[in-house]
Amino acid sequence: MANPWFVYLLRCGDDSLYAGITTDVERRISEHNEGGPKSAKYTRNRRPVKLVYQEECKDRSNATKREMAIKKLTRKKKLELIAGS
């Protein structure tokens, strides 16, 4: 079986929320916090970032769909998702 994919939410230094997907959450958080070419443009100027939510998905397709669904949520709904985890 292939490695699972994860959807994650970060709280950025400016208190905004960022959603992404990866197969290795710890590595991805490090990349975001290092601010190099592998960090997301959005998080580069909003460091440090902190992991506040993650969810396992069976494959990249499901992770991408879930990421898009989370991105469409209001901030209030994202905070409820975080609080419920």
N, C-alpha and C positions, 0 to 999 in steps of 0.2 A: 504493500500500500504506500502511496506517495505521502510526503509530509503534509500535515494539515496546514491550512491557511487560517490566518487570524485577521479579524477586523479589530481595530483598536481606536480609542479616543484619547487624545492628549489634551492636557490643560497647558496652555502656553503662558509665558511670562506676563503677557498682557491680559490674562484671564480669558482669552478666547479659547474655543475648542476646535481641534483638528482631527479629522477622521482619516484613516488609511488602512491598507492591508499589507500583510507580509507573511512569510513562513517562519520568521525568527524575530519575535517581538523585542527581545533584549538588544539584539544587534541594531534593529531599526531605530530604537530610542536613542542609542549611542550615536548613530548617524545623524539624527535630528539635532542632538545636543552639540555635536562637533561643528555643525554648520558648514561642512565641506560640500563638495559637488554632489554627494549622495543624499544630502538633506533636502527636504522639500523647500521650495522657494518661499512658501507661506511661513514655515517655522524658522527660517534662517534668521530673521530679525525679531523673533518673538521668543528667544531662549531665555531661561531654560524651559524645557518641556517636561511634563510629568505624565506618566501613564495613569489614566483614571478609569479605564474600562477596556476589556478585551473579551472577545467572543470567538470560539473556534468554529470553523466552517470546513466542510469536507473537501472542497476544491476551490480553485481560483475563481471559477464562474460564480459559485454561491457567495464567496467572500466579496466579490465585486458588486453583486446585486445587493447584498446586505449593506455594504459601504454606501451605496447610492441611496438606499432607503434611510440610513442614519443621517446622511447629509441633508436630506429633505426635511428632517424633523426640526421643529422650532428649538431654540436654545432651552426653553423650559422643558420640553420633552426629552432632550438629550440629558439634561441634569437629572430628570426622573429616572432615565435609563441607568445612569451612573449610580444614583442612590439605591436603586433596586438590585445592583449587582453584588 
